[in-house]
Amino acid sequence: MNTHINNDINTDKKADLNTTIFGKILRGEIPCQKIYEDDELFAFHDIHPIAEVHFLIIPKKFIPTLADVTADDSALLGKMLSLAPLLAKQQGLIDGFRTAINTGKLGGQDVYHLHIHVFGNRPGANALRAMGALTS
């Protein structure tokens, strides 16, 4: 599901410099179509969308994967999840959307900076296929 290519994976949780493509986006080294930013989070459109609307929500704090979060990250994760429906509605996803967090190599994660995919189709378009249908 994750279509991002990352040739510079940095999984060093102590790294001062996030060398992933998302770190470069956060530093303004790579342009993006930003839809939201605050002190902790950044959201932008996916460059390889799998639906009519497809954006990502990332923390500014470098966390490589969901498996690397700690109890100290609970509020940040809650903020990420609560932002998803607000941005989805702003992007026209009023009849539903899907979220996904790919975690690790076998989970399909290509960019090792925690991110939530939010995607769906606007009213009048085809509905996303049910998850069970993805494996058939």
ZIQUILIN-V204885 format. One record per backbone hydrogen bond with DSSP energy under -0.5 kcal/mol. NH is the residue of the N-H (numbers start at 1). CO is the residue of the C=O. Records with the same first field share a line. If there is no record, write none. Layout:
# ZIQUILIN-V204885
NH->CO + CO
This chain:
# ZIQUILIN-V204885
3->1
11->9
13->11
15->12
18->16
19->17
24->20
25->21
26->22
27->23
28->25
29->24
30->24
34->32
35->43
36->43
38->41
42->58
43->36
44->56
45->33
46->54
49->46
53->120
55->118
56->44
57->116
58->42
59->114
60->40
61->40
63->61
68->65
69->66
73->70
74->71
77->73
78->74
79->75
80->76
81->77
82->78
83->79
84->80
85->81
86->82
87->83
88->84
89->85
90->86
91->87
92->89
93->88
94->92
98->119
100->117
104->102
108->105
109->104
112->110
113->111
114->63
116->57
117->100 + 115
118->55
119->98
120->53
123->92
125->122
133->130
134->130 + 131
135->131 + 132
136->133
